[in-house]
Amino acid sequence: MQHKVKKSYIDSQFGKLHFQVFGSGKPLILCHQSPSSLEMFNSAYPVLAPLGVQSIGIDTPGYGQSDSPNQQPSILDYESVSSIKRIP
């Protein structure tokens, strides 16, 4: 089965967060190191998909294609983003 990367945005307290979804199955959220972007996961998506993993790469606020926050996010801010229950 051939998979295609689905790119989208979700609203957050930091503005729009860019994310990509690849594959289907058990979801795995991939958070990049800083400074970087979710592009670092492009080679991992096709490896994980045949294993039954739905990879969800997220650009953290201010990196990649996500909006820049008005102030530096704290670790608690990042935790609140991780509580998003539904990715469209």
Secondary structure, 3 states (H helix, E strand, C coil): CCCCCEEEEEEECCEEEEEEEECCCEEEEEECCCCCCHHHHCCCHHHHHHHCEEEEEECCCCCCCCCCCCCCCCHHHHHHHHCCCCCC
